[in-house]
């Protein structure tokens, strides 16, 4: 099977390479034929988040270049928690919590990687870890690793110098990850582990274990962490919410909007890291963006590409339509899926359908929806034509009948330009 010899150069050009083992040897190995590469993901929640997205897409890039990916769900390592990048110890997860989390993230892993006809393999490190006796683990793994190596890792040094300290459980995490690499090298022919830059210490320890225990030459590659200009991780929205990949944790509208809100000087990096667009196309997008930054051409393309990758094209279309409405666009041609998405994002009031036969019922509906604080205020707004229903200005004579509904149940009410409410008649 042929491979794309330009993969490593493309990763470098995208800014997706920070640390590697011998760069020349790695490039030679990647060009010589397919390689098995693995990425570990600990199931610390029942959904992956944007911090995992760089890794999943990088793993997919390897597969697209002709290599064999192994996404590894860390059922065993997830029971301990990686101390890398953490100032305090994670809560330990039990079997039920891990099983629940794995059930949530495995379908997400399958969304990014093609498993048809053995093109990739999904593994859980509990399969080869849980049954290993402690004494055997110390002899077969611990014997090959010095304490000096372990305490030299940045993740360990930073915790040991802090007030919280580092438990022996977390200290042992890197041994488990190194054991994973050895097992995968022996049983799956794995020759490359990839991960974020905070994983370099764990990856290099695994490389050394494979060399010492199996006498094999394997490789490692990391990318920079996805952070903003101020150094904070890009995994949260402006409101502080984690950017989850699951629509159950974060609506597709909010996911889409999180990319629309990206800073101008972050857009090119995000397009390089989080999309499969060619570098030439990204440069064209950025050239157009720089001509009129206020139009947010780059952010809109970024939001569309990432939302389609994580969800699908229909979710992107619905999120775009909902965004247009919230920021002043027409509601006349919206479908029901978009209204249901708006229902999650706008102040929404359910109104009994029986009120449709009552003349001038818009006044109590405006009060119930929070458009006005009282019947008197609602009446004044109507007289001043300060309220619109489904894009039409209305007054106190407006009869809120079924003809004022879209899809026979929805009405979008605006007060001025910025206040928008949804009425749902049920």
N, C-alpha and C positions, 0 to 999 in steps of 0.2 A: 504494500500500500504506500502511495506517495504522500509526502507531507509538504506543507508550505515552508520553504526555507526562510521566508522573511518574517516569521512569527515574532522572534525575539526583537528584531529591529523595529517592528510595528509596536510592540509593547513599550520599548524604550522611547519611541517617538511620541507615544501617548502619555508618557510620564508614569507608566505602570511598573517600572523597575526601580527598586531602591537597593536591596541587597541581593547578591547571588553568590553561589560558590563560583569557582573559576569560570569567568564569563566566556572565555574562548572554548573551553571544554564543553560547557553547556550548549553553546551555539552549535558546535560540531555534532553533539549528540542529537539535538533537536532536528538537525538537517539530515542526519543519516537514516532516519526511519521513525516509525511511530514509537512513542514513549508513553508509559503509564504514569499519570500524574494524579496526585490526590490533594484534596482540600478538606480540612476538618471543620465541622460546624457543631458546636455544642448546643444541645436543645435546652437553653436556659429559659425559654418562653415558648408558647405554642404558635408563634409566628416569627419568621425572620424579619429583619429590619434593614434599612438602607445601608447600614454598616456592613451587612453580609453581601450586599448586592455587587460590590466591586469584585469580590471573590468569585461569586457565582458566574458573573459575566466573563471574568478572566478564565475560569475553568471552561466555559463554553467556547472561548476563543481558541483554547488548546484543541478542543474537539473539532472545531471548524477547520483547524489547520492539519487535521489528520491524526491527532493523538487520542489516547484512550483515557478518559477521565474517571476518577473514583471520588464522588462526593461521600464523605465519611460523616455519618451522624454519630456524634460522640455520646452514646448512651452511657458509657463507663466514665469517661472524663467529665461528662456533664454532671455526674453525681458529686464531683469534687469542686470544680470551678477553677478556671485558669486565673492566676493572680495577675497576669500581664495587664498593665494599664488600670489596675484597680487599687484603690487606696484602702479598702476594707474587704473583709472576706465575704464571699457570696453565701447566701443561705443554701444549705445542703438540700438537694431534692431527693425525694423517695421514689420508689419504683413506679407508683401510680402517677405521680406528677411527671416523671420522665416519659412514661408511655403516652400520657396525654399530649405532652409537648411534641414528641416525635410524630404522633398522628397528625399534628398540625403542620409541621415543617416538611415532612417527606413529600407531600404533594407539591409544595413550593419548589423543592429541589428538582422534581421531575418536570416542572414547567420550563426550566432553563437548560436541562441536559437531555439529550436524545439517548434513550435506553434501548431502542429497537435493535433486535438482532445482535445483542451483546456489545453494542457500540460504547456502552458505559456500564458501570456497576455501582450500585448503591449498597453501602455496607454500614454496619453498626459495630463499634469496637467492643461492645459488651460480649459479642460472640466469641472473642478470643481472650477476653480479659477476666471476666467474672469467675471462671473456673480455675484460674492460676493460683496455686498455693502461695502464701506469703513468703515462705522460705525459698521456694523455687524462684520467685520473682527477685528476691534479694541476690540470689546466686547468679541468675541468668542476665539480670539487667543491672542491679545495683553494683555488682562487681566491676562493671566496665565504666562506671561513672564516678568521678571523684567529687567530694564535697566542694573542693576548690572550684571546679567547673560550675557547679550549681550556684554557689554564692556569688560568682562573678557575673551572673546574668543580671541585667538591669532591672528586670521585674522583681527579682529577689532583693537586690541591694536597696531599691527604693522602699520596699516594704519593711525591710529590717531596720532601716534608719528612721522610719516613721513611728508614730505613737501607738498604732494598732498592732504592729508586729506581723509575723507570718506564722501560721500554724504549720505543723508537720504535714497535715493533709494537703494543704496548698503547695507546700515545698515539694511534695512528691508528684505533683501534677506533671512536671516536665519529664519525669521518668516514664509515666504512662504514655505521654505523647511520643517519646522516643521509642517505646515498646511498640506502639502502633506502626511507626515507620519500619522498624525491623520486621514486624509480622507481614506488612504489606509487601516489603521487598522480597521476602522469602516465599510468600504464598501467592502473590499477584504480580510479581515482577515489577513492582513500582520503583521508579528511578528518580522521581521528582516530587517534592512537596512544596506547595505554594501557600502563601498566607500574607496577612498584613505585616507591616514592619515590626509591630510589637510581638510577633511570633518568631522573630529571627533567632532568639536565644533557644527556644524550644526546638526549632527546626535544625539548627546546627548541632544540638545535642543528639538528635535522632540520627543525623548523618554520621556522627562520630560513632554511635552505637552500632549502626549497620556495618561500618568499616571494621570495628573491633571484633564484633561477634560473627559477622558473616563474610568478612573480607571483600565486600563489594563497594564499588564506587557509585554513590548516588548524589543527587543534586538538590539544591534549595533555591527558591526565588521568592522575594517579598516585594510588595508595592507600598508606597507611602499610605498612611492612614488618611481617610477622607475627612479633612478638617477645613474649617473656614479660615479667613485671614487672621482672626484673633486666636487661632489654635484650638478652638473648641470643635468637637466632633460634629460632622454634618448630619448626624442621625436624628436631629430634633427640628421641629418647626419653630417659627417665631414665637409661638405661644408656649413653647417648651414641651410639646408633645413628641413622642418618638414617631419617626416616619416608618410605620409598619408596612410590610408587603401584603398583609392580609386585609381584604376589604371589611372583614368583621371587626378589625381593630381600628381601621382608619378608612373613611369613605373614599371612594375614587376621586370625588371632588377635592377633598382636602389633600389627598396625595398629589393630584395634578397641581393644585395651587402651591404646594410646597416648592415646586420647581419654578413656577411662574415668579415666585418671590426671590429667586436666586440673585445674588449681586452680579452686576455686569462683568466684573473682572473674575468671576468664578465660572462663567458660562462655558468658556472654551474647555476648561479642564473637565467639567462635568460632561460635556458632549463627548470628549475623548474617552473618559473612563466608563460612562454609563450607557453608551449607545454603540451600535455596530456600524455607524456611519463612517465612511472613509475619511481620512484626514483631509483630503482635497475638498470633500463636500463640507466638512466642518469649517474649513477656511472660508469657503464661499458664504456659508451662513453667517459667520462672524463679520465678514466684510459688509454684508447687507445690514447686519445688526448695528455696526459702528456708524453707518450713515444716518441712522435715526434711532438712537438707543431708547427713546421714550416709547417706541412702538413694541419694544421687548420681543423682537423677532427671534433672537437667540433663545430666550426663556421659553417662548411658546413652542419652538421646535423641540427643545429639551423636554418640556413637560409632555408633549405629545409622544415622543419616542419612548421615554421611560415608562409612562403610563401604559402604553401599548405593550411593552415588553413584560411588565409586571402583571398587568390585568389583561386587556385585549383591546382591539380597535374599537369595539362598541363602547367599552367603558370610557375610552378617550373621547369619543364623539359625545357621549352623554355629559362628561365632565366639562368639555368645552362649551356645550350648550348651556349648562347650568351656570358656568362662569359668566357667559355673556348676559344672562338674565340678571344675575346678582349685581353686575356692574353696569346695568342700565339698558340691556338689550331687550328686544321684543320677545313676548311669550307666545305669540299667536300660533307658531308652528311647532311648538314643543310636543314631544311624544310623552306617553305616560311614564316611561322609564326615567326621563329627565325630571318630571314632576316628583316622582318618588325619591329621587336623589335630592331635589330641592327640599323635600319634606324633612330630610335629615339635617339640612344646613340652615334653613330659615325659621324664624319664629312661626310656628304652625298652630292653627286653631281648628279643631274639628267642630263643625256646625251641624246641628240636626237638619236633615233634608226638609223636615216639616216647615222650617222657617222660609223656604223658598216661596210659599204661597202668601206670606205676610208682606204687605206693602211697606216700604221704607225700613225693612229689617236690616239694612246696611248699618244703621246707627248702632244698635246693640252689638252687631257683629264687629264693628270697628272698636268698640269698647272692650269686648271680649278678647279680641286679638291683640290689644295693647296699642293699636294705632292712635287711639284717643283715650284720655283718662276718664272722661265722663260723656254722657249723652249730649250735654251742651257743647262741649268742645268738638265732638264728632259732627254736630249739626253746623257749627261755625266753619269747620274744615270743608264740609260739603258745599256750603253757600259760597265759600271763597274758591271753590274748585281746586282745592289743595289735595285731593285724593284721586287716584286713578285705579280702575279695575280692569285688569287684563289689557293694559296700555291705553285705555280710554278714560279721559277725564269725566268725572261724574259730579252731579250736584244732589241737592236734597230731594229731588223728584225721581231719583234713580230707583227703579224697581228691580230688586235683586232676584230675578226669576231664573229659571233653568237656562235661558238663553245667554246668561252672563257667565256660564260655566264652560270650562274647557274639559273635553273628555267627560262631560256630564258630572264633574265633581270638583274641579279645581278652579280657584280664583286667586290671582296674584294682585295684592293690594299694595300700592305705593303711596307714601306720604312724602312729598317732595322728591328729591333726587336720590337720597341715600337710605331712607327707611323703607324696607320691603318686607311684606308679610304674606304668608300663604294660608288661605282658607280651604279646608277640605270638607265637602258636604257628604255626610254619611248617614 
